[in-house]
Amino acid sequence: MSESDQVKGPASYFPSIEKKYGFPVNHWFDLLKQQQGLKHMEMVDWLKREHNIATATQMRLWLIFAIKRLVELREDQLAVLQTIKLQSIKNGRP
């Protein structure tokens, strides 16, 4: 694999996380999604307490989960705005 083909950033940790803990990272994201009532450090502590995830890995998983969640929320907001715009145009308002 050439240097330009290598995965960079947070996703570069996925293979080692999956190998060490035996599940794809989406498994951990799904579990974190079920814990959304918890604050940041409560989620991180939950990963340690319930799944014995190492501290650095806890933080990486939570950070990537949080970023993914923000992107999903932003996409939802944009979809609502687009719907409102289309309804306004349909009703003759620019």
N, CA, C and O of each residue as an XYZ file, in Angstrom:
376
protein
N       0.853     -1.172      0.000
C       0.000      0.000      0.000
C       0.897      1.232      0.000
O       1.829      1.322      0.799
N       0.620      2.175     -0.887
C       1.429      3.384     -0.946
C       1.068      4.287      0.222
O       0.032      4.109      0.863
N       1.926      5.250      0.490
C       1.696      6.156      1.612
C       0.394      6.931      1.433
O      -0.301      7.198      2.414
N       0.049      7.300      0.192
C      -1.174      8.058     -0.049
C      -2.428      7.201      0.126
O      -3.514      7.740      0.339
N      -2.292      5.861      0.040
C      -3.429      4.955      0.207
C      -3.695      4.601      1.668
O      -4.758      4.068      1.987
N      -2.758      4.888      2.547
C      -2.909      4.502      3.951
C      -3.991      5.333      4.623
O      -4.121      6.532      4.376
N      -4.763      4.673      5.474
C      -5.796      5.363      6.239
C      -5.110      6.244      7.269
O      -4.172      5.820      7.944
N      -5.589      7.468      7.380
C      -5.007      8.419      8.330
C      -6.086      8.891      9.294
O      -7.275      8.654      9.081
N      -5.662      9.550     10.337
C      -6.607     10.091     11.304
C      -7.171      9.017     12.218
O      -6.610      7.927     12.334
N      -8.292      9.335     12.870
C      -8.872      8.401     13.837
C      -9.173      7.017     13.271
O      -9.035      6.019     13.979
N      -9.580      6.946     12.009
C      -9.911      5.648     11.409
C      -8.702      4.732     11.328
O      -8.856      3.519     11.184
N      -7.505      5.292     11.419
C      -6.305      4.450     11.358
C      -6.206      3.517     12.567
O      -5.480      2.523     12.522
N      -6.927      3.829     13.645
C      -6.911      2.989     14.840
C      -7.919      1.837     14.769
O      -7.834      0.895     15.557
N      -8.870      1.903     13.836
C      -9.940      0.906     13.781
C      -9.435     -0.528     13.718
O      -9.899     -1.362     14.496
N      -8.497     -0.852     12.820
C      -8.064     -2.262     12.750
C      -7.501     -2.787     14.071
O      -7.792     -3.918     14.459
N      -6.701     -1.978     14.765
C      -6.124     -2.466     16.027
C      -7.193     -2.589     17.114
O      -7.140     -3.511     17.928
N      -8.168     -1.667     17.134
C      -9.264     -1.757     18.105
C     -10.074     -3.025     17.840
O     -10.409     -3.764     18.765
N     -10.384     -3.265     16.566
C     -11.171     -4.447     16.205
C     -10.427     -5.732     16.542
O     -11.030     -6.698     17.010
N      -9.128     -5.745     16.307
C      -8.330     -6.945     16.604
C      -8.265     -7.186     18.114
O      -8.459     -8.309     18.580
N      -7.992     -6.135     18.862
C      -7.807     -6.289     20.311
C      -9.100     -6.659     21.038
O      -9.089     -7.488     21.949
N     -10.234     -6.032     20.626
C     -11.472     -6.220     21.382
C     -12.474     -7.146     20.693
O     -13.530     -7.440     21.254
N     -12.153     -7.607     19.483
C     -12.940     -8.644     18.832
C     -14.260     -8.227     18.204
O     -15.068     -9.079     17.833
N     -14.482     -6.940     18.084
C     -15.719     -6.438     17.469
C     -15.376     -5.287     16.534
O     -14.390     -4.581     16.748
N     -16.197     -5.095     15.483
C     -15.993     -3.921     14.636
C     -16.301     -2.646     15.428
O     -17.081     -2.680     16.380
N     -15.698     -1.539     15.044
C     -15.912     -0.294     15.802
C     -17.375      0.116     15.815
O     -17.819      0.750     16.773
N     -18.135     -0.225     14.783
C     -19.557      0.127     14.783
C     -20.312     -0.551     15.927
O     -21.325     -0.034     16.397
N     -19.821     -1.702     16.373
C     -20.402     -2.362     17.554
C     -20.294     -1.435     18.768
O     -21.255     -1.266     19.519
N     -19.120     -0.841     18.948
C     -18.900      0.055     20.087
C     -19.715      1.329     19.932
O     -20.246      1.848     20.913
N     -19.819      1.846     18.692
C     -20.631      3.043     18.461
C     -22.101      2.766     18.780
O     -22.781      3.616     19.354
N     -22.586      1.591     18.415
C     -23.972      1.215     18.730
C     -24.185      1.143     20.239
O     -25.212      1.589     20.751
N     -23.210      0.579     20.945
C     -23.324      0.507     22.408
C     -23.296      1.901     23.028
O     -24.052      2.188     23.955
N     -22.426      2.762     22.516
C     -22.380      4.138     23.035
C     -23.689      4.867     22.750
O     -24.151      5.652     23.578
N     -24.282      4.620     21.607
C     -25.549      5.263     21.267
C     -26.623      4.890     22.291
O     -27.494      5.701     22.605
N     -26.558      3.670     22.806
C     -27.519      3.231     23.821
C     -27.274      3.921     25.166
O     -28.136      3.889     26.044
N     -26.110      4.539     25.328
C     -25.748      5.196     26.582
C     -25.841      6.716     26.485
O     -25.239      7.417     27.299
N     -26.576      7.236     25.514
C     -26.575      8.675     25.241
C     -27.087      9.539     26.382
O     -26.869     10.751     26.376
N     -27.758      8.952     27.355
C     -28.194      9.728     28.509
C     -27.045     10.085     29.445
O     -27.197     10.906     30.349
N     -25.894      9.456     29.213
C     -24.727      9.707     30.059
C     -23.904     10.866     29.522
O     -23.937     11.169     28.330
N     -23.164     11.509     30.419
C     -22.225     12.554     30.018
C     -20.965     11.900     29.459
O     -20.774     10.688     29.560
N     -20.115     12.732     28.870
C     -18.886     12.245     28.225
C     -18.089     11.290     29.106
O     -17.853     10.145     28.720
N     -17.676     11.743     30.273
C     -16.826     10.907     31.131
C     -17.584      9.700     31.669
O     -16.971      8.667     31.940
N     -18.884      9.804     31.826
C     -19.679      8.647     32.251
C     -19.673      7.576     31.162
O     -19.612      6.382     31.458
N     -19.738      8.010     29.889
C     -19.662      7.047     28.783
C     -18.296      6.378     28.744
O     -18.193      5.162     28.586
N     -17.255      7.180     28.890
C     -15.890      6.656     28.866
C     -15.692      5.677     30.026
O     -15.139      4.593     29.838
N     -16.139      6.057     31.216
C     -16.034      5.166     32.379
C     -16.842      3.891     32.169
O     -16.422      2.811     32.586
N     -17.992      4.012     31.528
C     -18.826      2.846     31.235
C     -18.091      1.861     30.331
O     -18.163      0.651     30.548
N     -17.385      2.366     29.318
C     -16.595      1.487     28.448
C     -15.556      0.713     29.255
O     -15.340     -0.475     29.017
N     -14.917      1.381     30.201
C     -13.897      0.732     31.034
C     -14.548     -0.294     31.968
O     -14.111     -1.442     32.052
N     -15.584      0.137     32.658
C     -16.233     -0.705     33.667
C     -16.909     -1.933     33.050
O     -16.743     -3.048     33.545
N     -17.654     -1.732     31.991
C     -18.445     -2.817     31.419
C     -17.691     -3.669     30.403
O     -18.017     -4.841     30.212
N     -16.675     -3.081     29.743
C     -16.019     -3.796     28.647
C     -14.499     -3.834     28.751
O     -13.825     -4.357     27.864
N     -13.960     -3.275     29.839
C     -12.517     -3.277     30.082
C     -11.726     -2.701     28.904
O     -10.691     -3.241     28.512
N     -12.226     -1.607     28.353
C     -11.560     -0.917     27.246
C     -10.492      0.006     27.829
O     -10.743      0.727     28.795
N      -9.311     -0.024     27.241
C      -8.203      0.819     27.701
C      -8.548      2.302     27.540
O      -9.345      2.677     26.680
N      -7.937      3.132     28.379
C      -8.258      4.558     28.431
C      -8.119      5.255     27.082
O      -9.041      5.956     26.665
N      -7.000      5.087     26.391
C      -6.807      5.757     25.103
C      -7.861      5.306     24.097
O      -8.359      6.111     23.311
N      -8.196      4.030     24.122
C      -9.204      3.496     23.199
C     -10.584      4.023     23.554
O     -11.377      4.330     22.665
N     -10.879      4.132     24.844
C     -12.156      4.706     25.274
C     -12.332      6.098     24.681
O     -13.375      6.425     24.115
N     -11.294      6.904     24.821
C     -11.352      8.286     24.345
C     -11.484      8.345     22.829
O     -12.252      9.150     22.305
N     -10.749      7.508     22.128
C     -10.848      7.482     20.666
C     -12.249      7.090     20.225
O     -12.839      7.736     19.358
N     -12.779      6.030     20.823
C     -14.121      5.587     20.456
C     -15.154      6.668     20.740
O     -16.025      6.936     19.913
N     -15.053      7.288     21.915
C     -16.026      8.316     22.260
C     -15.900      9.518     21.326
O     -16.913     10.051     20.874
N     -14.687      9.946     21.034
C     -14.487     11.108     20.172
C     -15.060     10.860     18.776
O     -15.763     11.711     18.233
N     -14.766      9.718     18.208
C     -15.272      9.401     16.872
C     -16.794      9.260     16.907
O     -17.483      9.710     15.992
N     -17.314      8.638     17.958
C     -18.763      8.528     18.131
C     -19.404      9.914     18.182
O     -20.413     10.157     17.522
N     -18.821     10.815     18.962
C     -19.373     12.162     19.114
C     -19.345     12.919     17.788
O     -20.306     13.609     17.446
N     -18.261     12.795     17.051
C     -18.159     13.467     15.746
C     -19.199     12.903     14.786
O     -19.883     13.658     14.095
N     -19.320     11.585     14.743
C     -20.321     10.961     13.867
C     -21.724     11.448     14.240
O     -22.541     11.724     13.361
N     -21.995     11.551     15.515
C     -23.315     12.003     15.982
C     -23.574     13.445     15.562
O     -24.680     13.775     15.133
N     -22.575     14.301     15.680
C     -22.729     15.698     15.260
C     -23.008     15.797     13.763
O     -23.840     16.596     13.333
N     -22.319     14.990     12.980
C     -22.537     14.980     11.525
C     -23.966     14.530     11.227
O     -24.639     15.126     10.386
N     -24.435     13.483     11.911
C     -25.808     13.005     11.703
C     -26.817     14.094     12.055
O     -27.784     14.303     11.322
N     -26.601     14.786     13.168
C     -27.516     15.848     13.569
C     -27.512     16.983     12.548
O     -28.562     17.534     12.218
N     -26.342     17.324     12.058
C     -26.236     18.390     11.054
C     -26.968     17.988      9.768
O     -27.671     18.804      9.173
N     -26.804     16.746      9.347
C     -27.501     16.276      8.150
C     -29.010     16.321      8.357
O     -29.747     16.669      7.435
N     -29.477     15.974      9.549
C     -30.904     16.045      9.858
C     -31.397     17.492      9.787
O     -32.468     17.756      9.241
N     -30.623     18.419     10.331
C     -30.996     19.833     10.288
C     -31.072     20.332      8.848
O     -32.006     21.045      8.482
N     -30.092     19.957      8.036
C     -30.097     20.382      6.636
C     -31.297     19.820      5.888
O     -31.879     20.504      5.046
N     -31.672     18.582      6.187
C     -32.834     17.980      5.539
C     -34.108     18.736      5.914
O     -34.962     18.960      5.056
N     -34.248     19.130      7.168
C     -35.419     19.892      7.610
C     -35.449     21.244      6.903
O     -36.497     21.672      6.420
N     -34.304     21.914      6.842
C     -34.256     23.212      6.163
C     -34.610     23.086      4.685
O     -35.300     23.945      4.136
N     -34.143     22.026      4.044
C     -34.456     21.803      2.636
C     -35.962     21.580      2.456
O     -36.555     22.092      1.506
N     -36.568     20.832      3.348
C     -38.013     20.585      3.292
C     -38.783     21.888      3.451
O     -39.743     22.138      2.722
N     -38.367     22.715      4.397
C     -39.025     24.011      4.617
C     -38.890     24.880      3.371
O     -39.854     25.518      2.947
N     -37.707     24.905      2.790
C     -37.479     25.697      1.579
C     -38.369     25.217      0.441
O     -38.971     26.032     -0.257
N     -38.460     23.907      0.246
C     -39.291     23.355     -0.824
C     -40.768     23.680     -0.584
O     -41.492     23.998     -1.527
N     -41.212     23.604      0.660
C     -42.606     23.934      0.975
C     -42.883     25.409      0.712
O     -43.958     25.759      0.226
N     -41.918     26.280      1.031
C     -42.079     27.717      0.784
C     -42.192     27.994     -0.700
O     -43.033     28.784     -1.129
N     -41.347     27.346     -1.485
C     -41.388     27.529     -2.936
C     -42.724     27.029     -3.480
O     -43.330     27.675     -4.335
N     -43.178     25.889     -2.990
C     -44.450     25.312     -3.435
C     -45.614     26.253     -3.104
O     -46.585     26.339     -3.855
N     -45.506     26.950     -1.981
C     -46.563     27.876     -1.563
C     -46.384     29.261     -2.157
O     -47.104     30.190     -1.791
N     -45.427     29.411     -3.073
C     -45.241     30.691     -3.753
C     -44.413     31.702     -2.997
O     -44.401     32.883     -3.344
N     -43.722     31.254     -1.969
C     -42.834     32.158     -1.212
C     -41.383     31.787     -1.516
O     -41.017     30.612     -1.499
N     -40.567     32.796     -1.793
C     -39.156     32.490     -2.111
C     -38.378     32.024     -0.915
O     -37.187     31.733     -1.028
